[in-house]
Amino acid sequence: MRQNLPVGTHAKEIFMKARIKWVENACLLGESESGHTVVMDGSPDIGGRNLGIRPMELMLVGLGGCTALDVLNILKKSRQDVTDCVIEVDGDRNNDHPKVYNRIHVHFIVTGHNLKDVHVKRAVDLSAEKYCSVSAMLGKTADITHDYEIVAAPLPTVE
Protein backbone atom coordinates (compact mmCIF):
# COMPACT_ATOMS: atom_id res chain seq x y z
CA MET A 1 0.00 0.00 0.00
CA ARG A 2 1.34 3.44 -0.94
CA GLN A 3 2.02 5.95 1.82
CA ASN A 4 0.33 9.33 1.78
CA LEU A 5 3.23 11.50 0.67
CA PRO A 6 3.23 15.19 -0.26
CA VAL A 7 2.52 15.97 -3.91
CA GLY A 8 5.65 15.45 -5.99
CA THR A 9 7.17 13.03 -3.49
CA HIS A 10 7.48 9.31 -4.12
CA ALA A 11 8.80 6.62 -1.82
CA LYS A 12 12.34 6.86 -3.25
CA GLU A 13 12.31 10.48 -4.43
CA ILE A 14 12.78 13.81 -2.71
CA PHE A 15 11.01 16.73 -4.32
CA MET A 16 13.01 19.97 -4.37
CA LYS A 17 12.24 23.34 -5.84
CA ALA A 18 14.11 26.47 -6.92
CA ARG A 19 13.01 29.80 -8.35
CA ILE A 20 15.15 31.89 -10.67
CA LYS A 21 14.26 35.54 -11.32
CA TRP A 22 15.76 37.58 -14.13
CA VAL A 23 17.12 40.87 -12.74
CA GLU A 24 18.60 42.59 -15.82
CA ASN A 25 20.89 41.85 -18.75
CA ALA A 26 22.43 38.45 -17.87
CA CYS A 27 21.94 38.80 -14.10
CA LEU A 28 19.70 36.30 -12.32
CA LEU A 29 18.70 35.76 -8.70
CA GLY A 30 18.27 32.13 -7.67
CA GLU A 31 16.26 31.25 -4.59
CA SER A 32 16.23 27.83 -2.99
CA GLU A 33 13.23 26.21 -1.36
CA SER A 34 14.96 26.78 1.99
CA GLY A 35 14.93 30.54 1.35
CA HIS A 36 18.58 31.14 0.48
CA THR A 37 19.57 33.23 -2.52
CA VAL A 38 22.49 33.38 -4.90
CA VAL A 39 23.27 36.01 -7.53
CA MET A 40 24.25 34.58 -10.91
CA ASP A 41 25.55 36.55 -13.86
CA GLY A 42 26.85 35.81 -17.32
CA SER A 43 30.16 36.86 -18.77
CA PRO A 44 30.49 40.31 -20.37
CA ASP A 45 30.42 38.80 -23.87
CA ILE A 46 26.75 37.87 -23.34
CA GLY A 47 25.79 41.05 -21.50
CA GLY A 48 26.84 40.14 -17.98
CA ARG A 49 28.47 42.57 -15.59
CA ASN A 50 30.30 40.08 -13.37
CA LEU A 51 27.85 40.66 -10.52
CA GLY A 52 27.64 37.02 -9.50
CA ILE A 53 28.81 33.48 -9.97
CA ARG A 54 28.36 31.84 -13.38
CA PRO A 55 25.83 28.97 -13.40
CA MET A 56 28.46 26.44 -14.54
CA GLU A 57 30.81 27.60 -11.77
CA LEU A 58 27.96 27.02 -9.35
CA MET A 59 27.92 23.37 -10.43
CA LEU A 60 31.53 22.98 -9.24
CA VAL A 61 30.76 24.84 -6.01
CA GLY A 62 27.77 22.55 -5.44
CA LEU A 63 29.92 19.47 -5.99
CA GLY A 64 32.58 20.76 -3.60
CA GLY A 65 29.99 21.62 -0.96
CA CYS A 66 28.17 18.31 -1.23
CA THR A 67 31.27 16.17 -0.97
CA ALA A 68 32.73 18.38 1.80
CA LEU A 69 29.68 17.84 3.98
CA ASP A 70 29.87 14.08 3.39
CA VAL A 71 33.58 13.86 4.19
CA LEU A 72 33.34 16.06 7.29
CA ASN A 73 30.39 14.07 8.62
CA ILE A 74 32.16 10.75 8.04
CA LEU A 75 35.36 12.01 9.68
CA LYS A 76 33.38 13.30 12.66
CA LYS A 77 31.77 9.88 13.09
CA SER A 78 35.28 8.36 12.87
CA ARG A 79 36.30 10.64 15.75
CA GLN A 80 38.90 12.46 13.67
CA ASP A 81 39.94 15.86 15.05
CA VAL A 82 39.49 18.02 11.92
CA THR A 83 40.30 21.71 12.36
CA ASP A 84 39.99 22.82 8.71
CA CYS A 85 38.94 21.44 5.37
CA VAL A 86 39.37 23.04 1.96
CA ILE A 87 38.10 21.49 -1.24
CA GLU A 88 39.52 22.64 -4.57
CA VAL A 89 37.50 21.65 -7.63
CA ASP A 90 38.52 22.15 -11.23
CA GLY A 91 36.85 21.00 -14.40
CA ASP A 92 37.22 20.87 -18.17
CA ARG A 93 34.23 21.52 -20.40
CA ASN A 94 33.46 20.54 -23.98
CA ASN A 95 34.18 23.21 -26.60
CA ASP A 96 30.90 22.51 -28.41
CA HIS A 97 27.35 22.95 -27.14
CA PRO A 98 26.18 21.71 -24.77
CA LYS A 99 29.41 22.67 -23.01
CA VAL A 100 29.10 20.07 -20.26
CA TYR A 101 31.93 19.13 -17.93
CA ASN A 102 33.85 16.14 -19.25
CA ARG A 103 36.53 16.03 -16.54
CA ILE A 104 36.41 17.19 -12.93
CA HIS A 105 39.05 16.84 -10.25
CA VAL A 106 38.31 17.26 -6.54
CA HIS A 107 41.24 17.88 -4.19
CA PHE A 108 40.71 17.78 -0.41
CA ILE A 109 43.08 19.52 2.00
CA VAL A 110 42.15 18.18 5.44
CA THR A 111 43.84 19.71 8.46
CA GLY A 112 43.65 18.36 11.99
CA HIS A 113 45.29 16.72 14.95
CA ASN A 114 46.48 13.11 14.53
CA LEU A 115 44.37 12.50 11.42
CA LYS A 116 44.62 8.92 10.18
CA ASP A 117 45.15 8.44 6.46
CA VAL A 118 42.90 5.38 6.43
CA HIS A 119 39.96 7.42 7.78
CA VAL A 120 40.44 10.33 5.37
CA LYS A 121 40.75 7.96 2.40
CA ARG A 122 37.64 6.07 3.48
CA ALA A 123 35.65 9.32 3.88
CA VAL A 124 36.68 10.60 0.43
CA ASP A 125 35.94 7.22 -1.19
CA LEU A 126 32.52 6.87 0.48
CA SER A 127 31.51 10.36 -0.60
CA ALA A 128 32.67 9.75 -4.17
CA GLU A 129 31.20 6.27 -4.55
CA LYS A 130 28.06 6.33 -2.41
CA TYR A 131 26.87 9.55 -0.80
CA CYS A 132 27.51 12.65 -2.93
CA SER A 133 24.41 13.23 -5.06
CA VAL A 134 26.02 16.03 -7.06
CA SER A 135 28.95 13.79 -7.92
CA ALA A 136 26.56 11.05 -9.04
CA MET A 137 24.78 13.47 -11.40
CA LEU A 138 27.88 15.15 -12.82
CA GLY A 139 29.50 11.73 -13.17
CA LYS A 140 27.00 10.96 -15.94
CA THR A 141 28.97 13.25 -18.29
CA ALA A 142 32.31 13.82 -16.56
CA ASP A 143 35.16 11.64 -15.39
CA ILE A 144 35.47 12.71 -11.73
CA THR A 145 38.69 12.05 -9.85
CA HIS A 146 39.53 12.74 -6.21
CA ASP A 147 42.65 13.03 -4.13
CA TYR A 148 43.52 14.43 -0.74
CA GLU A 149 46.30 15.68 1.43
CA ILE A 150 46.48 15.69 5.21
CA VAL A 151 48.01 18.65 7.01
CA ALA A 152 48.96 18.45 10.67
CA ALA A 153 47.35 21.28 12.63
CA PRO A 154 49.72 23.25 14.83
CA LEU A 155 49.56 22.36 18.48
CA PRO A 156 48.11 25.03 20.74
CA THR A 157 50.74 27.18 22.37
CA VAL A 158 50.90 27.41 26.12
CA GLU A 159 51.63 30.86 27.43
C-alpha positions in Angstrom: 0.0 0.0 0.0 1.3 3.4 -0.9 2.0 6.0 1.8 0.3 9.3 1.8 3.2 11.5 0.7 3.2 15.2 -0.3 2.5 16.0 -3.9 5.6 15.5 -6.0 7.2 13.0 -3.5 7.5 9.3 -4.1 8.8 6.6 -1.8 12.3 6.9 -3.2 12.3 10.5 -4.4 12.8 13.8 -2.7 11.0 16.7 -4.3 13.0 20.0 -4.4 12.2 23.3 -5.8 14.1 26.5 -6.9 13.0 29.8 -8.3 15.2 31.9 -10.7 14.3 35.5 -11.3 15.8 37.6 -14.1 17.1 40.9 -12.7 18.6 42.6 -15.8 20.9 41.8 -18.7 22.4 38.5 -17.9 21.9 38.8 -14.1 19.7 36.3 -12.3 18.7 35.8 -8.7 18.3 32.1 -7.7 16.3 31.2 -4.6 16.2 27.8 -3.0 13.2 26.2 -1.4 15.0 26.8 2.0 14.9 30.5 1.4 18.6 31.1 0.5 19.6 33.2 -2.5 22.5 33.4 -4.9 23.3 36.0 -7.5 24.3 34.6 -10.9 25.6 36.5 -13.9 26.9 35.8 -17.3 30.2 36.9 -18.8 30.5 40.3 -20.4 30.4 38.8 -23.9 26.7 37.9 -23.3 25.8 41.0 -21.5 26.8 40.1 -18.0 28.5 42.6 -15.6 30.3 40.1 -13.4 27.8 40.7 -10.5 27.6 37.0 -9.5 28.8 33.5 -10.0 28.4 31.8 -13.4 25.8 29.0 -13.4 28.5 26.4 -14.5 30.8 27.6 -11.8 28.0 27.0 -9.3 27.9 23.4 -10.4 31.5 23.0 -9.2 30.8 24.8 -6.0 27.8 22.6 -5.4 29.9 19.5 -6.0 32.6 20.8 -3.6 30.0 21.6 -1.0 28.2 18.3 -1.2 31.3 16.2 -1.0 32.7 18.4 1.8 29.7 17.8 4.0 29.9 14.1 3.4 33.6 13.9 4.2 33.3 16.1 7.3 30.4 14.1 8.6 32.2 10.7 8.0 35.4 12.0 9.7 33.4 13.3 12.7 31.8 9.9 13.1 35.3 8.4 12.9 36.3 10.6 15.8 38.9 12.5 13.7 39.9 15.9 15.0 39.5 18.0 11.9 40.3 21.7 12.4 40.0 22.8 8.7 38.9 21.4 5.4 39.4 23.0 2.0 38.1 21.5 -1.2 39.5 22.6 -4.6 37.5 21.6 -7.6 38.5 22.1 -11.2 36.8 21.0 -14.4 37.2 20.9 -18.2 34.2 21.5 -20.4 33.5 20.5 -24.0 34.2 23.2 -26.6 30.9 22.5 -28.4 27.4 23.0 -27.1 26.2 21.7 -24.8 29.4 22.7 -23.0 29.1 20.1 -20.3 31.9 19.1 -17.9 33.8 16.1 -19.2 36.5 16.0 -16.5 36.4 17.2 -12.9 39.1 16.8 -10.2 38.3 17.3 -6.5 41.2 17.9 -4.2 40.7 17.8 -0.4 43.1 19.5 2.0 42.1 18.2 5.4 43.8 19.7 8.5 43.6 18.4 12.0 45.3 16.7 14.9 46.5 13.1 14.5 44.4 12.5 11.4 44.6 8.9 10.2 45.2 8.4 6.5 42.9 5.4 6.4 40.0 7.4 7.8 40.4 10.3 5.4 40.8 8.0 2.4 37.6 6.1 3.5 35.6 9.3 3.9 36.7 10.6 0.4 35.9 7.2 -1.2 32.5 6.9 0.5 31.5 10.4 -0.6 32.7 9.7 -4.2 31.2 6.3 -4.5 28.1 6.3 -2.4 26.9 9.5 -0.8 27.5 12.6 -2.9 24.4 13.2 -5.1 26.0 16.0 -7.1 29.0 13.8 -7.9 26.6 11.1 -9.0 24.8 13.5 -11.4 27.9 15.1 -12.8 29.5 11.7 -13.2 27.0 11.0 -15.9 29.0 13.2 -18.3 32.3 13.8 -16.6 35.2 11.6 -15.4 35.5 12.7 -11.7 38.7 12.1 -9.9 39.5 12.7 -6.2 42.6 13.0 -4.1 43.5 14.4 -0.7 46.3 15.7 1.4 46.5 15.7 5.2 48.0 18.7 7.0 49.0 18.4 10.7 47.4 21.3 12.6 49.7 23.2 14.8 49.6 22.4 18.5 48.1 25.0 20.7 50.7 27.2 22.4 50.9 27.4 26.1 51.6 30.9 27.4 
